[in-house]
């Protein structure tokens, strides 16, 4: 991997000497004020320090000498020399700034402030370029099954299907759809460009592209550093938002070694009900104040259409010097129409590896309007390929699911129910190479147009997975032609 010496790092070098004797001071401590980022001088009094986590002051400290701090130009390369006075000839430490009269905040909010100060540094958006391999595994289950449904005659010869039902949760669920994919993702900051190359996919179960598209939000990364987080079309306030004090209570509850990093655990809870907020916790690393782990669920009284419950779990790791990236991402959602009808569980598990940092491809690589490329044999990879390349091996239960789910597609009652749920959730009905909808716009009303009739269509994935045509017409009964 390449280093990180580019415009967004602060690089300082220099020498520390005795102001009176002009002799070099070896093993002097050099650090950025208010941080734990530092180094020591060598035998000749020289030092070199490079970091994303710079503050605006650099401090030199040596036993027997007064502390001295000097101003630093952040995100720049510079030379700063120190001439230290022995304590006998100095009245005291010479620090650039610091207000000891300011009352310390609650420990939880003190830690939150450190996260805020380092948010831009720890967010991957700071990087000039990055790339990685992604492995996605998504599963949909039919839940809230009734005994009447499972006892239907059509299932008489498919008893083994219900033997595979998951009854560990609150509602028994029947695996319906599972997909795996492996792809390479590329990002360049300036000029901004993204590319994804999908190398392999496999799907088993009731294949419904509209459901897959509706659940497409499950493929999107929840970036905890964002001020607002989109969840199925509705924005929620992040506990790491600059306005989090208005929406959350924070509690510092624990400290521990997490994967080799000393970290602090912050619990967050909404201040008020019925606000777009989360409940959960975040582990924050010492020194860098980067997010190490996060687990969050939407508040019980949050109002998202058809979403009864949603939870996200994420793990971040330092994949290069002072570069933290999301390495594991899990999302669970419970979708339902009403308490008395069947719904869906959606489960997504994503992992990222083979990172390359600040190694942008040539300009030619990013040219063209297409962002997603698909391998010619994307659906034809043998089992040996998956055994070798999937990031996590399938559990015995998941292997059973893959082997039995295709049978479900032959059962008309299952397909019919999936189509009905799809129509309600997505608003579209698939008919061959076209989809009709959204049904929510077939009839509406407003003061200007009065009762309004509409009709829309778009091409489906049976027409093309890369190209879509769409159109709609509408007529308001109060419309007038002048």
C-alpha positions in Angstrom: 0.0 0.0 0.0 1.1 3.5 -0.6 1.7 6.0 2.1 -0.6 8.8 3.1 1.7 11.8 2.5 -0.7 14.0 0.5 -2.5 17.3 1.0 -4.6 16.3 3.9 -1.9 15.1 6.2 0.2 17.3 8.5 3.9 16.6 8.2 6.4 18.3 10.6 10.1 17.9 11.0 12.7 19.8 13.0 15.3 19.8 15.7 15.3 20.3 19.5 18.2 22.0 21.1 19.2 23.7 24.4 18.7 27.4 24.0 21.9 28.2 26.0 24.4 25.5 25.0 23.0 25.0 21.5 23.4 21.3 22.0 21.0 18.8 20.6 18.5 17.2 23.0 18.0 13.5 22.2 14.8 11.7 23.3 12.8 14.8 23.8 9.0 14.2 23.6 7.2 15.8 20.6 3.4 15.7 20.4 0.4 17.5 19.1 -1.3 19.4 21.9 -4.5 17.8 23.1 -3.8 14.5 21.4 -1.8 11.4 22.0 0.0 11.6 18.6 3.7 12.1 19.1 7.3 10.9 18.7 10.7 11.4 20.2 13.9 13.0 18.9 16.8 10.9 17.8 20.3 11.0 19.1 21.0 14.2 17.2 17.8 15.9 18.4 16.0 15.5 15.1 12.3 14.4 14.8 9.8 13.7 12.0 6.1 13.3 12.5 3.3 12.8 10.0 -0.4 12.4 10.8 -4.0 13.1 9.9 -4.7 13.8 13.6 -2.8 17.1 14.0 -4.0 19.9 16.3 -2.9 23.5 15.8 0.0 23.3 18.3 3.0 21.1 18.5 4.6 20.6 22.0 8.2 19.8 22.9 8.8 18.4 26.4 12.1 17.3 28.0 12.9 16.4 31.6 14.6 19.4 33.3 13.3 21.8 30.7 10.2 24.1 30.4 7.5 22.8 28.1 7.3 24.8 24.8 4.5 24.8 22.2 4.5 26.3 18.7 1.8 26.9 16.2 1.2 24.4 13.4 -0.3 24.8 10.0 -2.6 21.9 9.7 -2.7 19.9 6.4 0.8 21.2 5.4 4.4 20.2 5.3 6.7 22.4 7.5 9.8 22.6 9.6 9.5 23.6 13.3 12.6 23.8 15.5 12.5 24.1 19.3 15.0 25.8 21.6 14.2 24.7 25.2 15.1 26.6 28.4 16.0 24.8 31.5 13.4 25.2 34.3 15.7 27.2 36.5 15.8 30.1 34.0 12.1 30.0 33.1 9.0 30.9 35.0 7.0 28.0 33.8 5.5 26.2 30.8 5.0 28.2 27.6 1.8 26.8 26.1 0.1 28.4 23.1 -3.4 28.2 24.5 -5.6 26.6 27.1 -8.4 27.9 29.3 -8.4 26.1 32.7 -11.4 28.1 33.8 -13.7 26.3 31.4 -15.8 23.7 33.3 -15.3 20.2 32.0 -18.2 18.7 30.3 -19.8 15.3 31.1 -17.3 12.6 30.2 -19.6 11.2 27.5 -19.8 14.5 25.8 -16.1 15.1 26.2 -15.5 11.9 24.3 -18.2 12.9 21.7 -16.3 16.2 21.2 -13.1 14.3 20.4 -15.0 12.2 17.9 -16.3 15.5 16.3 -12.9 17.0 16.1 -11.5 13.9 14.3 -14.6 13.1 12.3 -13.2 14.4 9.0 -9.9 12.6 9.6 -11.5 9.3 10.3 -14.1 9.5 7.6 -13.0 7.7 4.4 -14.1 10.7 2.4 -10.7 12.3 3.3 -8.9 9.8 1.0 -7.8 10.7 -2.5 -8.6 7.2 -3.7 -9.4 3.7 -2.4 -10.5 0.4 -3.6 -11.6 -2.9 -2.1 -13.4 -6.2 -2.7 -16.9 -6.5 -1.4 -18.8 -9.7 -0.5 -22.6 -9.3 -0.1 -25.0 -11.9 1.2 -28.7 -11.0 1.3 -31.6 -13.2 2.5 -35.3 -12.6 2.6 -37.7 -14.7 4.8 -41.4 -14.8 4.8 -42.5 -14.3 8.4 -45.6 -14.2 10.6 -46.8 -17.4 9.0 -50.2 -18.7 10.0 -51.1 -22.3 10.6 -53.8 -22.0 8.0 -51.1 -21.0 5.4 -48.7 -23.9 6.3 -51.5 -26.5 6.3 -52.7 -25.8 2.8 -53.0 -28.8 0.5 -50.5 -27.4 -2.0 -47.8 -27.9 0.6 -48.7 -31.5 1.2 -45.6 -32.8 -0.6 -43.3 -30.1 0.6 -43.2 -30.8 4.4 -39.4 -30.4 4.3 -39.8 -26.7 3.5 -41.4 -26.0 6.9 -38.8 -28.2 8.6 -36.3 -25.5 7.6 -38.4 -22.7 9.2 -36.5 -20.4 11.6 -38.4 -20.2 14.9 -35.6 -18.6 16.9 -37.1 -15.1 16.5 -40.4 -13.7 17.7 -42.1 -14.8 14.5 -41.5 -18.1 12.6 -40.0 -17.4 9.2 -39.6 -19.3 6.0 -36.5 -18.7 3.8 -37.6 -17.3 0.5 -34.7 -15.7 -1.3 -30.9 -15.6 -1.0 -28.3 -14.0 -3.1 -24.5 -13.7 -2.9 -22.3 -11.3 -4.9 -18.6 -10.5 -5.1 -17.4 -7.2 -6.7 -14.5 -4.8 -6.8 -15.2 -1.2 -5.9 -13.1 1.8 -6.9 -13.3 5.4 -5.7 -11.4 8.6 -6.7 -12.0 11.9 -4.9 -10.9 14.5 -7.5 -12.5 14.6 -9.9 -15.0 12.4 -8.1 -15.6 9.0 -9.8 -16.8 5.6 -8.7 -16.7 2.2 -10.4 -18.0 -1.2 -9.5 -17.1 -4.4 -11.2 -19.4 -7.3 -10.3 -17.5 -10.5 -10.7 -20.0 -13.1 -9.5 -23.5 -13.5 -8.3 -25.8 -16.4 -7.5 -29.5 -16.3 -6.6 -31.7 -19.0 -5.1 -35.4 -18.9 -4.2 -38.3 -16.9 -5.4 -36.7 -14.5 -7.8 -38.5 -11.1 -7.7 -36.4 -8.2 -9.0 -38.8 -5.6 -7.7 -38.4 -6.9 -4.1 -34.7 -6.9 -4.7 -34.8 -3.3 -5.9 -36.9 -2.2 -3.0 -34.5 -3.8 -0.6 -31.7 -2.1 -2.5 -31.3 0.3 0.4 -29.9 -2.7 2.3 -26.9 -2.6 0.0 -26.2 1.0 0.8 -23.6 1.6 3.6 -24.9 3.4 6.6 -22.2 5.9 7.3 -22.3 6.7 11.0 -20.2 9.8 10.4 -22.9 11.4 8.3 -25.0 14.0 10.1 -28.2 12.4 8.6 -28.6 8.8 7.7 -31.2 7.7 5.1 -33.2 4.7 6.1 -35.7 3.6 3.4 -36.3 7.1 2.2 -36.5 8.7 5.7 -33.6 10.7 7.2 -32.5 9.9 10.8 -30.2 12.0 13.0 -26.8 10.3 13.6 -25.6 10.1 17.2 -22.4 11.6 15.8 -24.1 14.5 14.2 -23.0 18.0 15.2 -26.6 18.5 16.5 -26.7 15.3 18.5 -27.0 17.2 21.8 -30.5 18.3 20.7 -31.7 14.7 20.1 -29.7 12.3 22.2 -28.6 11.5 25.8 -25.1 10.0 25.9 -23.6 7.7 28.6 -20.0 6.6 28.9 -20.5 3.1 30.2 -17.3 1.0 29.6 -13.7 0.9 28.4 -12.0 -2.2 27.1 -9.5 -3.6 24.6 -11.4 -4.2 21.3 -9.4 -6.0 18.7 -6.1 -4.6 20.1 -7.4 -1.0 20.4 -8.2 0.5 23.8 -11.7 1.8 23.3 -14.6 3.5 25.1 -18.2 2.6 24.9 -20.9 5.3 24.5 -24.5 4.4 24.8 -27.0 6.7 23.0 -30.7 7.1 23.6 -33.3 9.6 22.2 -34.2 12.5 24.3 -37.8 12.4 23.1 -40.2 10.0 21.5 -41.4 10.0 17.9 -38.2 11.7 16.6 -36.0 10.2 13.8 -33.3 8.8 16.1 -31.5 5.6 17.0 -30.9 3.6 20.2 -27.7 1.8 20.6 -24.0 2.1 21.4 -20.7 2.9 19.7 -17.1 1.9 20.6 -14.6 4.7 20.1 -10.9 4.1 20.0 -8.5 5.9 22.3 -5.9 8.3 20.7 -7.5 8.4 17.2 -11.1 8.7 18.4 -12.2 6.6 15.4 -15.4 4.5 15.5 -14.4 0.9 16.1 -17.9 -0.7 16.4 -21.4 0.5 16.3 -24.8 -1.1 16.9 -28.0 0.9 16.4 -31.7 0.3 15.9 -34.4 2.7 15.0 -36.5 3.8 18.0 -39.7 1.8 18.5 -41.9 4.8 17.8 -40.1 5.9 14.7 -42.5 6.0 11.8 -41.2 4.3 8.6 -43.8 2.8 6.3 -43.9 -1.0 6.5 -40.7 -1.1 8.7 -41.4 -2.6 12.1 -37.8 -3.0 13.2 -34.4 -2.2 11.8 -30.9 -2.8 13.3 -27.4 -2.1 11.9 -24.1 -3.5 13.1 -20.7 -2.2 11.8 -17.1 -2.9 12.4 -14.3 -0.6 11.4 -10.6 -1.4 11.2 -7.3 0.4 10.5 -6.4 -0.9 7.1 -3.5 1.4 6.5 -1.6 4.0 8.6 -4.3 6.2 10.2 -6.9 5.0 7.7 -10.0 3.5 9.2 -12.4 1.7 6.9 -15.7 -0.2 7.3 -14.8 -3.9 7.1 -18.1 -5.6 8.3 -21.6 -4.4 7.9 -24.8 -6.2 8.9 -28.4 -5.0 8.5 -31.6 -6.6 9.7 -35.1 -5.3 8.9 -38.6 -6.6 9.6 -41.1 -5.5 6.9 -44.8 -6.0 7.4 -48.1 -4.8 6.1 -50.2 -5.3 9.2 -49.8 -7.2 12.5 -52.2 -9.9 11.2 -50.6 -10.5 7.8 -47.3 -12.1 6.6 -44.3 -9.9 6.0 -40.6 -10.2 5.3 -37.4 -10.4 7.2 -34.4 -8.9 5.4 -30.9 -9.8 6.3 -27.8 -8.4 4.8 -24.2 -9.2 5.6 -21.3 -7.4 3.9 -17.6 -7.6 4.3 -14.8 -5.7 2.7 -11.1 -6.7 2.2 -8.1 -6.3 -0.1 -7.9 -2.5 0.5 -5.7 -0.3 -1.6 -5.4 3.3 -0.3 -4.5 6.4 -2.3 -3.6 4.4 -5.5 -5.9 6.0 -8.0 -6.3 4.3 -11.4 -5.4 6.2 -14.6 -7.9 8.7 -15.9 -8.9 6.3 -18.7 -10.2 3.8 -16.1 -12.9 6.2 -14.9 -14.0 7.5 -18.3 -17.5 6.9 -19.7 -20.9 7.4 -18.2 -21.2 3.8 -16.9 -20.5 3.2 -13.2 -21.3 -0.5 -12.9 -19.7 -3.2 -15.0 -20.8 -6.9 -15.0 -18.6 -9.8 -15.9 -19.8 -11.9 -18.8 -19.8 -15.1 -16.7 -21.2 -13.3 -13.6 -23.9 -16.0 -13.1 -21.9 -18.9 -14.2 -19.3 -19.3 -11.5 -18.8 -22.9 -10.3 -19.1 -23.9 -6.7 -15.3 -24.1 -6.4 -15.1 -20.4 -7.1 -17.5 -19.6 -4.3 -15.7 -21.9 -1.9 -12.5 -20.1 -2.6 -13.6 -16.5 -2.9 -16.6 -15.9 -0.5 -15.3 -14.0 2.5 -17.3 -16.1 5.0 -18.2 -19.7 4.5 -21.9 -20.6 4.5 -23.3 -22.1 7.7 -24.9 -25.6 7.4 -28.3 -23.9 7.7 -27.5 -21.5 4.9 -26.4 -24.4 2.7 -29.7 -26.1 3.3 -31.5 -22.9 2.4 -29.7 -22.7 -1.0 -30.6 -26.3 -1.8 -34.3 -26.0 -0.9 -35.4 -22.5 -1.8 -35.7 -23.0 -5.6 -38.6 -25.4 -4.8 -40.6 -22.5 -3.4 -40.8 -20.9 -6.8 -42.9 -23.8 -8.0 -45.6 -23.1 -5.4 -48.3 -20.7 -6.8 -49.6 -19.6 -3.4 -46.1 -18.4 -2.4 -45.6 -16.6 -5.7 -49.0 -14.9 -5.4 -48.4 -13.7 -1.9 -44.9 -12.4 -2.9 -46.4 -10.5 -5.8 -49.1 -8.9 -3.6 -46.6 -7.8 -1.0 -44.3 -6.5 -3.8 -47.1 -4.5 -5.3 -47.9 -2.9 -1.9 -44.3 -2.3 -0.9 -42.9 -1.1 -4.2 -46.0 0.2 -5.9 -45.2 -1.8 -9.1 -46.7 -4.9 -10.8 -44.3 -6.7 -13.1 -45.8 -8.0 -16.3 -43.2 -9.5 -18.5 -40.8 -6.8 -19.7 -42.7 -3.9 -18.1 -43.8 -2.8 -14.7 -47.0 -0.9 -14.1 -47.1 1.7 -11.3 -46.6 3.2 -8.9 -50.2 2.4 -7.8 -50.1 5.2 -5.2 -50.3 7.7 -8.1 -53.2 6.0 -10.0 -55.6 8.1 -8.0 -54.8 11.2 -6.0 -56.3 14.6 -5.2 -55.2 18.2 -4.7 -56.9 21.6 -4.5 -55.6 22.7 -7.9 -56.3 19.7 -10.0 -59.1 18.1 -8.0 -59.4 14.3 -8.3 -56.4 13.2 -10.4 -56.1 10.0 -12.4 -52.7 8.7 -13.4 -51.0 5.8 -15.1 -47.3 4.9 -15.3 -45.0 2.3 -16.7 -41.3 1.4 -16.7 -39.3 -1.4 -18.2 -38.4 -4.3 -15.9 -35.1 -6.2 -15.5 -36.6 -8.7 -18.0 -36.1 -6.0 -20.6 -32.6 -4.9 -19.4 -30.6 -4.7 -16.2 -28.6 -1.8 -17.5 -31.2 0.4 -19.2 -34.6 1.6 -18.1 -37.4 3.5 -19.9 -40.2 5.1 -17.9 -43.2 7.3 -18.5 -46.5 8.4 -17.0 -49.6 10.3 -17.8 -52.1 12.1 -15.5 -55.3 14.0 -15.8 -56.8 16.3 -13.2 -60.6 16.6 -13.4 -60.4 20.4 -12.6 -57.7 21.0 -15.2 -58.7 23.5 -17.9 -57.3 24.2 -21.3 -57.0 27.9 -22.0 
